[in-house]
């Protein structure tokens, strides 16, 4: 995806994956700082990377995780474009920034923190947060006072929600679903942060129930596009990025479903 954007922009830089073991992260990021390398960080390094950066953007500080970095005046700067990527995916699905919206959020990890950071910027939205490990939901909600309320069950989270966000790792490897699609409130929009070829089973089932729904691919492309903008100060060719992930180009939008 980034390689396609670089080619489209005629920027002669290689984007390559490095498989880094957790004990080696500090050494690798130190090397990148010396060599003026920019890039992305993914699971399981996002939180550790935020502790290793010399400077964090405000949003990376709020989320406590870094997915994008670059070097500025010899200092490693960490940012989190998952937040903006999720925001853009929601706007793409709903056609507008949510306002006065009740949101059900399933999950309590790093992705859920990015969702809460985005929701914190939306006018008068409240998030009911459910996670398998309740203590983790409580701790996460405490970081977003006035926005997030931890609840004891997924049903409590879903009550009255008009946007349902799934942010656990369920459904990554198989067709397991986080909750029965019949439990999604009528008319609610659905975003699954998980993505798989052909979309997740849960998104397909939610759409079959009449919900507008998308999986994590729009967020993936958008967080990558925002990272590109941070590195080069110019927007990438999103259509090229969409083609690279093997889906419909932006503009000729992927099916979002019907009501
Ligand atoms: P994480 O920090 O490791 O958190 C994992 C979450 O999944 C926790 O809430 C965990 O609950 C929950 N979980 C795992 N297995 C479960 C199970 N069997 N039943 C119920 N809950 C379970 O991971 P993350 O970074 O938040 O990522 C979560 C998902 O979001 C991943 O699938 C990732 O690929 C996706 N994601 C997508 C994008 C995108 O661009 N689309 C960006 C970021 C992440 P406990 O706390 O109880 O363990």
Boltz pocket constraint, residues with backbone or C-beta under 6 A from the ligand:
constraints:
  - pocket:
      binder: B
      contacts: [[A, 43], [A, 82], [A, 85], [A, 106], [A, 107], [A, 108], [A, 109], [A, 110], [A, 111], [A, 112], [A, 131], [A, 132], [A, 133], [A, 136], [A, 166], [A, 167], [A, 168], [A, 169], [A, 170], [A, 172], [A, 192], [A, 193], [A, 194], [A, 195], [A, 215], [A, 216], [A, 217], [A, 219], [A, 220], [A, 221], [A, 223]]
      max_distance: 6.0
